[in-house]
Amino acid sequence: MKKRSSSIITVTGLRAVRRAAFRLGGVLLGLLALSAAEAHQQKNAVTRILFNENTGNIEVMHRFFIHDAEHAAGLIFGERQMLAESQESRELFSSYVINRFSIEASFHEGNPEVLSLSYVGEEVDGQFLWVYQEIPAQEGITAFTIENLALRDVWSDQSNLVNIERGGRIYSLTFDGSAEVLTVELGA
C-alpha cells in the first residue's frame, strides 16, 4: 500500500510542478516579449544634409528605423501602418516627416530665408525607411537654423541627429530634450 500511495503523491507532485513551470514560462515569455518590443524601439533618427557639388543641389536624407516609424505612424494616424509593404503608408509617413522638418538659411547678404524643400521620394533599405528632399543650392549660405520635430511629438526621449556636409566638413546638431530649433554656422 505504501508504494501505491507514494506513487499517487509523485504524480500529484509532478502535476503541481508542471503547472508552476507552465505559469513561470508564461511570465518569462511575457517579459521577453516586452523586452523585445522595447529593444526594437531605438528612438533615434539621422538626417543627412549634403551640399552635392555634382548635382548642384542641397539634398536632405532622413533615416528612420522602420520599426520605430511603423510604431509611431500607428500612434500618429490612429491605425497600423505597414511601411515596409505599403507605398501609400510610406508616403503618408513621409508627409508627416516633411511637415516637421524645416531649414532657414542665413546669407552673407540679405535676410534669412526658409528653404522650400521639394519631396523627392522614399524607400525602404533593410531596417531603415529613408525620406528624401532637395532644393537647388544657393550661393552665400552662412548658417542654417533647423527645426526637426519628427517623432519628437510622439516620444519625449526621441533623439534626432542632423549632419550637414559641406566643403569636406561635417557639422552636427542633436535634437533631444527640449531642443526643437538649432542653429549652426557654416564655414565658407
Secondary structure, 3 states (H helix, E strand, C coil): CHHHHHHHHHHHHHHHHHHHHHHHHHHHHHHHHHHHHHHHCCCEEEEEEEEECCCCEEEEEEEEEHHHHHHHHHHHHCCCCCCCCCHHHHHHHHHHHHCCEEEEEEECCCCCEECCCEEEEEEEECCEEEEEEEEECCCCEEEEEEEECCCCCCCCCCEEEEEEEECCEEEEEEECCCCCEEEEECCC
